[in-house]
Amino acid sequence: MGKISNNLKILKASPEIPGMTKEETDRFLENKLNLQFATIDNKGDPNIHPVWFYYDKDEKKLFIMTHQ
């Protein structure tokens, strides 16, 4: 498995939508909900997929799993 990053970054994606604090992010990731992983293709169309994840709060790592 490749290593992507050791850093968790909290971004404000849109000025109309408030960002989350570190504490709010921890609580959100500890809820065990599925995440929606989204990318934009070269035509500008979104690709959105539900993903399962495991959040290791102590190690500050987010592991994302797919069906394959």
TORKEPA-618924 format. One line per field, with one value per residue (C-alpha): residue number from 1; residue in one letter; x, y, z. Coordinates in pm, whole numbers, plus 32768, in hexadecimal, padded with zeros to 4 digits. Layout:
residues N
n (NUM / ...) $
res (a / ...) $
c1 (X / ...) $
c2 (Y / ...) $
c3 (Z / ...) $
This chain:
residues 68
n (1 / 2 / 3 / 4 / 5 / 6 / 7 / 8 / 9 / 10 / 11 / 12 / 13 / 14 / 15 / 16 / 17 / 18 / 19 / 20 / 21 / 22 / 23 / 24 / 25 / 26 / 27 / 28 / 29 / 30 / 31 / 32 / 33 / 34 / 35 / 36 / 37 / 38 / 39 / 40 / 41 / 42 / 43 / 44 / 45 / 46 / 47 / 48 / 49 / 50 / 51 / 52 / 53 / 54 / 55 / 56 / 57 / 58 / 59 / 60 / 61 / 62 / 63 / 64 / 65 / 66 / 67 / 68) $
res (m / g / k / i / s / n / n / l / k / i / l / k / a / s / p / e / i / p / g / m / t / k / e / e / t / d / r / f / l / e / n / k / l / n / l / q / f / a / t / i / d / n / k / g / d / p / n / i / h / p / v / w / f / y / y / d / k / d / e / k / k / l / f / i / m / t / h / q) $
c1 (8000 / 808E / 80B6 / 8006 / 8042 / 8077 / 7FBB / 7E4C / 7DED / 7CA5 / 7C3F / 7B2C / 7AB9 / 79B7 / 7992 / 781B / 7851 / 7903 / 7A34 / 7A61 / 7B4A / 7C3F / 7B52 / 7A23 / 7AE9 / 7B4C / 79E1 / 7968 / 7A68 / 7A21 / 78AE / 7900 / 7828 / 7885 / 7943 / 78FE / 7A47 / 7A30 / 7B13 / 7AE8 / 7B39 / 7BE3 / 7A8D / 7A39 / 7938 / 792D / 796F / 78E2 / 7909 / 78AB / 79D8 / 7A0C / 7B19 / 7BD0 / 7C49 / 7D6A / 7D53 / 7E90 / 7F64 / 7EA5 / 7E6F / 7D41 / 7D31 / 7C40 / 7BC5 / 7B0E / 7A60 / 7B8C) $
c2 (8000 / 8154 / 826A / 83AA / 849A / 84B3 / 85FA / 8634 / 8781 / 882E / 88FF / 89FA / 8991 / 8AA5 / 8BF6 / 8BB7 / 8A75 / 8A96 / 89BA / 88CE / 88F3 / 87D9 / 8764 / 8766 / 86A3 / 859D / 8573 / 855C / 8451 / 838A / 836A / 8249 / 82CE / 8280 / 8394 / 8414 / 841E / 8510 / 8567 / 8635 / 8597 / 8648 / 86BA / 875E / 8655 / 85D8 / 846E / 8423 / 82D4 / 8265 / 81DA / 8128 / 81AC / 8180 / 82B3 / 827F / 83B4 / 8364 / 833A / 844E / 8369 / 8330 / 81E2 / 81D1 / 8081 / 8027 / 7EE8 / 7E7F) $
c3 (8000 / 7FA1 / 809A / 8037 / 8157 / 82CC / 82E5 / 8323 / 828C / 82D5 / 81AA / 8171 / 8018 / 7FF3 / 80A1 / 80C3 / 8187 / 82D7 / 8310 / 8437 / 855C / 85B2 / 86C7 / 85DE / 84DA / 85DC / 864C / 84E3 / 8486 / 85C3 / 855F / 8471 / 8357 / 81F0 / 8140 / 7FE2 / 7F21 / 7DFE / 7CDC / 7BA0 / 7A50 / 792C / 78A7 / 79F4 / 7A52 / 7BBA / 7C19 / 7D71 / 7E21 / 7F81 / 803B / 8184 / 8268 / 83AD / 846A / 855B / 8634 / 86F8 / 85BE / 8506 / 83DB / 8300 / 8248 / 8122 / 80A2 / 7F63 / 7EF4 / 7E1E) $
